[in-house]
Amino acid sequence: MRRRLCLTLGCLLTVAALTGCAATNSGPSASTAASPAGTPTAAAPSPDLDSVVEEDLIGLEQEYDATIGVVAVDTATGESVSYGGDRRFGFASTIKAFAAAEFLRSVHGSDRDELVRWTAAEADAAGHAPVTSQHVEDGLTYAQLAEAAVRSSDNAALNRAGAPDGWAVADKSGGAGAIRNDIALVTPPERDPIIITVLTSRNDPEAAFDDALVARTASVVLNALERS
């Protein structure tokens, strides 16, 4: 129960990162950024919806030889879906969404505009650094760095795949080895959004992650909420 609650709270916290960073600048995900919504209200996981998705998610685990964890909260109705809440998963790059959310929560006003600089060697040592490597000379503000952390990774696992046609998606994905995750704010037409976290790991640590597993997991959960 404690891990399930942590997953749900993680979903709610991520709204700040996905909506806050989307509002600061136009970028690769701007076309799918969700409309602002009121403060979401978390409800206890619905046993009926949990049982609705359970069979399909077990089937996906067997098909992909993988482990799945997912929690979704419908901010319009308060309904929620949870599966695998007592399991542990690696976050990979989805941790950047939580880091950006904490930044938006704790740093305010002009403090966000403080300029930060680094060396080319530091950017190289970070590995995947498509934004900071281009700003060694001029640096970036803390706000720009938070946005870069959320925007400048692969954001395609849910977008166009797991959500129904016409639903807007603002998401942060992450993957490493057998791990593939996505955290998203998914907004159906003319209504408040659904917050969904999908965490997956192939059981064979040598196996490559699969975007289709994340998308199909999201589809099962979103469709269950849509029909409820």
Backbone bond lengths (Angstrom), bond angles and torsions (degrees), N, CA, C in turn:
res aa  C-N    CA-C-N  psi(-1)  N-CA   C-N-CA  omega(-1)  CA-C   N-CA-C  phi
1 M - - - 1.463 - - 1.526 111.50 -
2 R 1.370 117.17 -40.02 1.460 119.89 -179.71 1.516 111.36 -63.08
3 R 1.359 117.31 -43.31 1.475 118.93 -179.81 1.520 110.57 -67.29
4 R 1.355 116.88 -36.02 1.464 119.72 178.13 1.517 109.95 -62.76
5 L 1.333 117.60 -43.42 1.455 121.16 178.00 1.515 110.60 -61.66
6 C 1.333 117.35 -41.17 1.471 120.41 179.04 1.518 110.88 -61.91
7 L 1.335 117.38 -40.81 1.454 120.16 177.37 1.519 110.97 -61.81
8 T 1.348 116.88 -43.25 1.451 120.35 -179.43 1.513 111.35 -64.98
9 L 1.333 117.35 -45.39 1.447 120.35 178.16 1.519 111.32 -63.22
10 G 1.354 116.05 -35.56 1.458 119.57 176.73 1.510 111.48 -61.56
11 C 1.333 116.35 -40.96 1.466 120.97 176.69 1.519 110.68 -59.12
12 L 1.342 116.83 -47.30 1.454 120.62 -176.57 1.522 111.36 -66.65
13 L 1.333 117.55 -40.99 1.457 121.45 179.03 1.516 111.20 -61.33
14 T 1.317 116.83 -34.72 1.457 120.88 -175.44 1.518 112.29 -68.28
15 V 1.337 118.79 -21.52 1.461 120.48 175.07 1.518 110.55 -53.39
16 A 1.326 117.22 -40.57 1.461 120.82 -179.01 1.508 111.01 -61.53
17 A 1.320 117.54 -41.17 1.466 120.44 -178.67 1.514 111.30 -71.00
18 L 1.334 117.43 -44.73 1.459 120.52 -174.66 1.517 111.80 -71.23
19 T 1.347 117.91 -40.15 1.454 119.69 178.86 1.514 111.49 -81.94
20 G 1.340 117.60 -37.12 1.449 120.90 -177.97 1.503 112.48 -66.45
21 C 1.327 117.80 -46.92 1.460 120.53 179.82 1.515 111.21 -70.16
22 A 1.317 117.93 -34.76 1.464 120.45 179.77 1.512 110.99 -64.58
23 A 1.331 116.71 -26.26 1.455 119.62 -176.33 1.515 113.12 -82.81
24 T 1.327 119.21 -15.52 1.454 120.87 -171.92 1.513 113.38 -82.63
25 N 1.334 118.36 -23.85 1.450 119.18 -174.51 1.510 108.72 -167.69
26 S 1.315 117.01 156.71 1.452 119.58 174.46 1.503 108.47 -86.18
27 G 1.351 117.46 139.83 1.448 120.98 -176.83 1.495 110.16 -158.07
28 P 1.345 118.48 -162.95 1.455 121.96 -173.61 1.504 113.97 -57.56
29 S 1.358 118.61 -30.20 1.450 119.81 -175.61 1.517 112.38 -100.84
30 A 1.343 118.15 6.80 1.450 119.86 -172.77 1.518 112.44 -61.25
31 S 1.327 118.16 -34.19 1.450 120.55 -176.40 1.509 112.50 -67.92
32 T 1.328 117.34 -17.89 1.452 119.69 -179.19 1.518 112.36 -114.24
33 A 1.332 117.57 8.31 1.455 119.33 -178.54 1.508 110.14 -65.89
34 A 1.345 116.86 137.87 1.446 121.46 -175.90 1.516 110.42 -80.68
35 S 1.356 115.89 157.32 1.439 121.36 176.66 1.512 110.05 -70.53
36 P 1.362 117.63 149.87 1.463 119.27 178.15 1.509 110.43 -59.55
37 A 1.313 115.87 146.07 1.454 120.24 -179.81 1.511 108.76 -134.27
38 G 1.320 116.29 166.38 1.447 121.18 178.10 1.517 110.83 -71.38
39 T 1.297 115.41 175.48 1.463 120.00 -179.97 1.512 109.71 -63.75
40 P 1.340 119.53 124.34 1.458 121.42 -177.26 1.511 110.92 -69.86
41 T 1.313 114.39 148.71 1.454 120.89 177.40 1.507 109.28 -111.22
42 A 1.342 116.33 117.04 1.458 120.76 -178.42 1.518 109.61 -82.39
43 A 1.317 116.43 138.84 1.449 121.17 175.39 1.513 108.20 -118.46
44 A 1.319 115.94 161.66 1.454 119.31 175.15 1.516 109.05 -62.94
45 P 1.347 118.50 144.43 1.456 120.76 -179.54 1.519 111.13 -54.33
46 S 1.314 115.40 134.09 1.458 120.14 -178.73 1.519 110.12 -78.65
47 P 1.349 118.54 118.93 1.466 120.05 179.21 1.523 112.20 -58.29
48 D 1.347 116.74 -35.90 1.455 119.35 -178.49 1.527 110.96 -65.42
49 L 1.336 116.92 -47.53 1.462 119.91 -179.71 1.522 110.81 -68.68
50 D 1.312 117.68 -37.15 1.457 119.82 177.30 1.526 110.58 -58.38
51 S 1.320 116.66 -42.27 1.461 120.04 -179.63 1.522 111.52 -72.26
52 V 1.341 116.10 -29.36 1.472 119.91 178.37 1.523 110.82 -63.05
53 V 1.349 117.05 -42.23 1.465 120.25 -175.24 1.522 112.42 -87.89
54 E 1.319 117.85 -18.14 1.460 120.56 -171.20 1.524 112.92 -58.37
55 E 1.316 117.67 -47.74 1.468 119.93 -177.02 1.520 111.46 -61.72
56 D 1.352 116.28 -43.29 1.463 119.72 -179.35 1.533 111.38 -66.03
57 L 1.325 117.28 -39.48 1.461 119.72 -178.74 1.523 111.72 -71.63
58 I 1.328 116.65 -36.25 1.472 118.97 173.40 1.516 110.03 -61.25
59 G 1.329 116.72 -40.27 1.456 120.47 177.49 1.514 112.50 -61.72
60 L 1.342 116.80 -40.27 1.466 119.96 177.54 1.524 111.41 -66.45
61 E 1.317 116.93 -38.93 1.466 119.95 177.17 1.521 111.16 -60.66
62 Q 1.321 115.98 -40.57 1.460 119.71 179.59 1.521 111.02 -71.10
63 E 1.320 117.32 -40.13 1.465 121.27 -179.36 1.522 112.26 -64.49
64 Y 1.328 116.66 -40.18 1.464 121.28 -175.80 1.526 112.60 -100.33
65 D 1.344 117.74 0.57 1.463 121.72 -174.43 1.524 109.15 48.85
66 A 1.330 115.00 60.21 1.457 121.26 -172.13 1.523 110.33 -141.49
67 T 1.320 114.59 167.99 1.455 122.57 174.43 1.524 108.39 -114.89
68 I 1.324 116.77 135.49 1.461 122.21 -174.99 1.523 110.00 -121.61
69 G 1.316 115.71 138.94 1.457 122.64 167.98 1.514 107.97 -131.08
70 V 1.325 116.60 131.88 1.464 119.27 -178.89 1.520 109.77 -148.53
71 V 1.321 115.65 141.42 1.462 121.19 171.00 1.520 107.05 -141.88
72 A 1.326 115.70 137.74 1.460 121.52 179.20 1.515 108.88 -138.04
73 V 1.326 115.54 141.25 1.460 121.98 177.83 1.519 108.31 -125.65
74 D 1.327 116.02 124.84 1.461 121.94 175.82 1.520 107.44 -88.13
75 T 1.331 117.39 108.73 1.468 120.06 -175.97 1.519 112.50 -73.05
76 A 1.329 117.44 -13.32 1.461 120.27 177.62 1.518 111.68 -79.05
77 T 1.332 117.23 -35.20 1.459 121.09 -174.33 1.528 113.76 -115.83
78 G 1.343 117.61 -16.98 1.448 121.05 -174.78 1.511 113.87 82.95
79 E 1.346 117.29 -3.56 1.467 119.90 178.61 1.522 110.08 -71.26
80 S 1.325 115.76 151.76 1.456 119.79 178.59 1.519 110.48 -141.83
81 V 1.327 113.80 158.80 1.464 122.58 177.39 1.514 107.78 -130.35
82 S 1.325 116.73 137.13 1.457 120.49 178.52 1.516 109.80 -141.66
83 Y 1.330 114.91 141.15 1.467 121.52 176.69 1.520 107.79 -147.73
84 G 1.324 116.22 134.08 1.462 120.33 177.72 1.511 113.56 70.92
85 G 1.345 117.96 27.41 1.451 121.01 -176.10 1.517 114.65 -69.12
86 D 1.326 117.74 -13.06 1.466 120.21 179.28 1.525 112.27 -98.98
87 R 1.336 117.01 13.62 1.456 121.56 -179.52 1.528 110.61 -104.17
88 R 1.314 115.88 159.75 1.465 121.91 178.03 1.523 109.85 -106.97
89 F 1.342 115.66 139.78 1.458 121.77 179.99 1.529 109.75 -137.47
90 G 1.315 115.71 152.28 1.452 120.33 169.99 1.520 109.72 -78.98
91 F 1.336 117.94 145.25 1.457 121.10 -178.11 1.524 113.07 -85.10
92 A 1.330 117.79 -29.68 1.473 121.23 -171.22 1.538 108.40 52.22
93 S 1.321 117.92 -141.58 1.468 119.97 -173.49 1.524 113.99 -72.59
94 T 1.328 118.75 -8.57 1.461 118.19 176.10 1.523 111.65 -65.44
95 I 1.336 117.86 -16.98 1.458 120.47 176.22 1.531 110.49 -60.30
96 K 1.341 117.07 -24.89 1.459 120.15 -179.58 1.522 111.48 -65.36
97 A 1.327 117.83 -31.32 1.464 120.12 177.19 1.511 111.01 -65.46
98 F 1.335 117.11 -41.62 1.458 120.39 178.37 1.525 111.00 -67.92
99 A 1.331 116.86 -38.07 1.464 120.36 178.34 1.531 110.66 -64.24
100 A 1.346 116.00 -42.38 1.461 119.47 178.78 1.519 111.19 -66.79
101 A 1.334 117.12 -37.13 1.464 120.66 177.64 1.525 111.06 -62.87
102 E 1.327 116.57 -42.42 1.461 120.39 178.03 1.525 110.97 -64.97
103 F 1.337 116.72 -37.37 1.461 120.31 176.68 1.526 110.54 -61.06
104 L 1.345 117.02 -47.90 1.460 120.60 -179.19 1.532 111.40 -64.84
105 R 1.325 116.44 -31.40 1.465 120.24 -179.82 1.525 112.09 -73.26
106 S 1.327 115.95 -37.71 1.462 119.26 -168.45 1.523 114.80 -104.36
107 V 1.335 118.71 -18.29 1.468 122.01 -177.48 1.527 108.76 -114.67
108 H 1.335 115.99 128.57 1.463 119.49 -172.61 1.526 111.53 -131.29
109 G 1.327 114.70 160.59 1.458 121.85 172.19 1.505 113.75 57.31
110 S 1.324 114.49 -138.03 1.470 120.59 -174.07 1.520 112.92 -67.41
111 D 1.330 117.91 -17.85 1.465 119.47 178.06 1.523 111.43 -61.84
112 R 1.323 117.27 -27.00 1.465 120.34 178.71 1.527 111.80 -70.99
113 D 1.330 116.38 -18.51 1.465 120.71 -175.72 1.524 113.19 -96.73
114 E 1.318 117.63 7.31 1.462 120.42 177.22 1.523 109.99 -64.85
115 L 1.324 116.68 132.77 1.458 121.66 -176.60 1.522 111.07 -81.19
116 V 1.324 115.38 137.72 1.465 122.10 179.45 1.527 108.18 -120.73
117 R 1.315 117.01 139.46 1.464 121.86 178.49 1.527 110.04 -126.44
118 W 1.330 116.17 159.42 1.460 122.74 -179.70 1.521 107.70 -154.39
119 T 1.315 115.87 171.37 1.459 120.59 -179.61 1.523 109.96 -97.89
120 A 1.313 116.08 164.20 1.464 120.82 176.11 1.523 110.61 -62.30
121 A 1.324 116.59 -36.34 1.458 120.37 179.15 1.524 111.00 -64.30
122 E 1.337 116.56 -38.96 1.466 119.93 178.44 1.518 111.30 -66.54
123 A 1.326 117.42 -39.36 1.464 120.80 177.32 1.528 110.86 -64.75
124 D 1.321 116.29 -42.13 1.465 120.18 178.76 1.519 111.56 -63.84
125 A 1.327 116.10 -39.18 1.465 120.43 -177.86 1.528 111.80 -67.26
126 A 1.330 116.52 -22.84 1.466 120.10 -178.82 1.520 112.26 -74.31
127 G 1.328 117.67 -14.38 1.461 120.12 -178.74 1.517 110.60 87.24
128 H 1.334 116.92 -112.97 1.467 121.58 -179.32 1.523 109.27 -74.68
129 A 1.339 116.42 102.19 1.466 121.34 -176.48 1.522 110.29 -139.09
130 P 1.353 118.22 62.01 1.461 120.69 -173.83 1.519 114.15 -67.37
131 V 1.327 118.42 -24.43 1.462 121.09 -178.90 1.520 110.89 -94.24
132 T 1.334 116.95 -52.96 1.468 119.67 -176.04 1.523 112.17 -64.16
133 S 1.325 117.11 -30.51 1.467 118.84 178.75 1.519 112.20 -66.47
134 Q 1.342 117.24 -21.16 1.466 121.11 179.32 1.536 112.13 -91.82
135 H 1.322 117.00 -1.52 1.473 119.80 -176.02 1.518 111.64 -128.69
136 V 1.317 116.65 35.82 1.462 120.29 177.88 1.524 110.59 -65.36
137 E 1.312 117.60 -37.93 1.463 121.45 -176.15 1.522 112.56 -75.78
138 D 1.351 117.50 -41.15 1.469 119.42 -172.55 1.525 114.14 -105.74
139 G 1.334 118.07 -15.15 1.449 120.37 179.71 1.524 112.71 72.56
140 L 1.324 116.19 -177.94 1.456 123.02 178.54 1.520 108.85 -143.17
141 T 1.318 115.95 157.60 1.461 119.13 174.76 1.528 109.39 -78.63
142 Y 1.344 115.00 165.51 1.461 118.86 176.81 1.529 110.65 -58.94
143 A 1.328 117.19 -39.57 1.468 120.31 179.64 1.525 110.94 -63.21
144 Q 1.338 116.87 -42.17 1.460 120.33 178.57 1.522 111.51 -65.72
145 L 1.326 116.51 -36.90 1.456 120.03 178.05 1.536 111.01 -66.12
146 A 1.332 117.05 -40.87 1.461 120.13 178.31 1.522 110.60 -62.62
147 E 1.333 115.90 -41.98 1.462 119.18 178.80 1.521 111.60 -65.64
148 A 1.330 116.75 -41.80 1.461 120.46 179.54 1.513 111.11 -61.89
149 A 1.335 116.79 -38.51 1.464 120.32 -178.80 1.518 111.36 -63.11
150 V 1.334 116.74 -36.44 1.465 120.33 -177.93 1.522 111.46 -83.37
151 R 1.334 116.96 -40.50 1.467 120.10 -172.52 1.531 113.99 -82.23
152 S 1.313 118.01 -37.17 1.456 120.03 -163.83 1.517 113.99 -93.89
153 S 1.312 116.10 39.87 1.460 122.08 167.01 1.522 106.64 -122.85
154 D 1.305 116.61 178.33 1.464 120.50 177.37 1.528 109.25 -66.54
155 N 1.332 117.08 125.14 1.465 120.45 -177.35 1.525 111.76 -121.01
156 A 1.336 118.38 32.62 1.455 119.35 -169.40 1.519 115.32 -106.87
157 A 1.338 119.33 -0.88 1.464 118.98 -171.50 1.517 112.91 -65.28
158 L 1.345 117.97 -42.67 1.466 119.90 177.83 1.522 111.66 -92.65
159 N 1.367 116.51 -39.63 1.461 122.24 -168.49 1.571 108.60 -63.08
160 R 1.179 116.21 123.48 1.478 126.29 178.14 1.507 112.37 79.27
161 A 1.207 121.80 2.06 1.476 124.05 -170.74 1.522 111.92 -125.76
162 G 1.330 117.36 -62.38 1.459 119.08 -174.34 1.511 114.12 -85.77
163 A 1.333 118.01 -25.12 1.457 120.60 -177.16 1.528 110.64 -89.01
164 P 1.336 117.42 147.66 1.473 119.99 177.04 1.518 111.69 -61.11
165 D 1.327 116.47 158.13 1.463 121.64 178.31 1.523 110.45 -57.67
166 G 1.326 115.81 137.00 1.451 120.45 176.98 1.511 114.71 88.79
167 W 1.339 117.80 -5.04 1.463 120.92 177.27 1.520 108.72 -91.14
168 A 1.337 116.91 133.99 1.468 121.42 179.37 1.526 109.80 -85.27
169 V 1.340 116.35 141.71 1.458 121.74 -176.80 1.526 110.19 -129.19
170 A 1.325 116.52 127.38 1.476 122.48 167.50 1.515 105.91 -118.35
171 D 1.320 117.11 116.22 1.466 118.43 -170.30 1.519 112.55 -139.27
172 K 1.333 114.44 162.14 1.465 122.70 171.98 1.512 107.66 -131.06
173 S 1.308 115.78 117.10 1.461 120.84 -179.17 1.522 110.43 -102.49
174 G 1.305 115.73 169.28 1.455 121.02 176.96 1.514 110.14 -161.04
175 G 1.309 116.83 146.24 1.458 120.24 179.10 1.510 110.98 -154.84
176 A 1.324 115.30 146.28 1.460 121.49 175.99 1.513 107.90 -159.89
177 G 1.329 116.08 118.00 1.458 119.04 -179.07 1.514 111.41 61.04
178 A 1.326 116.64 -119.85 1.466 121.21 -178.33 1.523 112.82 -85.90
179 I 1.344 117.72 -2.67 1.463 122.39 -175.90 1.526 110.28 -91.96
180 R 1.344 116.38 135.47 1.463 121.11 170.74 1.519 108.39 -144.64
181 N 1.347 116.58 124.39 1.456 122.26 -175.01 1.516 111.15 -132.65
182 D 1.326 115.87 161.91 1.456 120.79 171.02 1.521 108.93 -153.97
183 I 1.325 115.70 137.74 1.456 123.12 174.46 1.515 106.48 -120.35
184 A 1.332 118.06 129.35 1.460 118.45 -171.48 1.517 112.97 -145.31
185 L 1.321 113.92 150.70 1.453 123.98 167.64 1.526 105.38 -105.13
186 V 1.323 116.97 110.99 1.459 122.70 -173.57 1.528 108.59 -112.52
187 T 1.332 116.92 119.56 1.458 120.82 -173.79 1.524 110.91 -113.83
188 P 1.354 117.18 111.03 1.460 120.48 172.90 1.528 109.60 -68.70
189 P 1.331 118.16 160.34 1.471 120.62 179.34 1.531 111.78 -59.94
190 E 1.326 115.41 134.26 1.465 122.01 171.67 1.524 114.50 61.91
191 R 1.341 117.49 33.55 1.466 118.47 178.18 1.527 110.30 -159.20
192 D 1.333 115.83 170.16 1.460 120.95 -179.75 1.526 110.27 -72.56
193 P 1.344 116.39 160.84 1.469 119.76 -170.36 1.520 114.53 -81.20
194 I 1.312 113.42 166.57 1.460 123.56 168.95 1.530 106.84 -107.60
195 I 1.335 116.60 133.89 1.455 121.66 176.88 1.525 107.17 -102.52
196 I 1.315 117.22 126.36 1.465 120.39 -175.39 1.521 110.92 -136.10
197 T 1.312 115.23 135.59 1.463 122.67 172.78 1.517 108.41 -119.16
198 V 1.319 116.83 125.40 1.462 122.63 176.31 1.521 108.16 -119.86
199 L 1.325 116.83 121.42 1.461 123.19 177.47 1.522 108.14 -120.08
200 T 1.318 117.27 129.24 1.467 120.69 -179.06 1.519 110.58 -137.18
201 S 1.315 115.26 151.47 1.457 121.01 175.74 1.521 108.57 -149.07
202 R 1.333 116.75 126.79 1.459 120.14 174.09 1.526 108.71 -68.19
203 N 1.307 116.51 140.69 1.466 120.33 -176.80 1.522 112.94 -69.14
204 D 1.320 116.55 -26.86 1.457 121.18 174.14 1.528 108.21 -87.22
205 P 1.337 119.69 111.46 1.465 120.52 -176.01 1.523 113.55 -62.30
206 E 1.325 117.18 -16.60 1.463 120.58 178.36 1.526 112.39 -88.38
207 A 1.337 116.91 -9.42 1.472 120.62 -178.42 1.522 109.78 -76.42
208 A 1.321 115.86 147.98 1.464 120.89 176.63 1.518 109.65 -79.03
209 F 1.339 115.72 148.89 1.459 118.68 176.55 1.524 109.90 -67.52
210 D 1.331 115.62 165.10 1.459 120.44 -175.77 1.529 109.29 -135.75
211 D 1.357 117.43 115.66 1.457 120.96 178.37 1.528 111.78 -61.05
212 A 1.325 116.35 -31.62 1.465 119.64 -177.55 1.523 111.29 -62.71
213 L 1.322 117.74 -34.59 1.456 120.89 178.96 1.528 110.34 -63.46
214 V 1.326 117.15 -43.31 1.459 120.94 178.29 1.524 110.43 -63.87
215 A 1.329 116.44 -45.98 1.457 120.54 -178.09 1.531 111.66 -63.69
216 R 1.320 116.68 -42.87 1.465 119.66 -179.06 1.525 111.67 -69.40
217 T 1.326 116.66 -35.32 1.463 120.04 174.82 1.519 110.49 -62.72
218 A 1.323 116.67 -47.25 1.461 120.82 178.91 1.522 111.01 -60.48
219 S 1.327 116.46 -40.98 1.461 120.78 -179.54 1.520 111.76 -61.15
220 V 1.335 117.15 -43.09 1.462 121.11 178.89 1.522 110.44 -59.28
221 V 1.333 116.86 -47.04 1.455 121.08 -176.03 1.522 111.94 -71.43
222 L 1.324 118.00 -44.81 1.459 121.11 -179.40 1.524 111.42 -64.27
223 N 1.316 116.62 -39.18 1.462 119.31 178.34 1.521 111.55 -66.50
224 A 1.344 116.89 -35.62 1.464 119.67 177.28 1.518 111.16 -65.51
225 L 1.321 117.50 -40.60 1.452 120.44 177.35 1.515 111.69 -68.47
226 E 1.326 117.10 -37.01 1.466 121.49 -179.71 1.533 110.60 -65.03
227 R 1.334 116.75 -36.26 1.470 120.18 -177.97 1.528 112.90 -82.43
228 S 1.333 117.36 -16.03 1.467 119.47 -174.49 1.526 112.38 -73.30
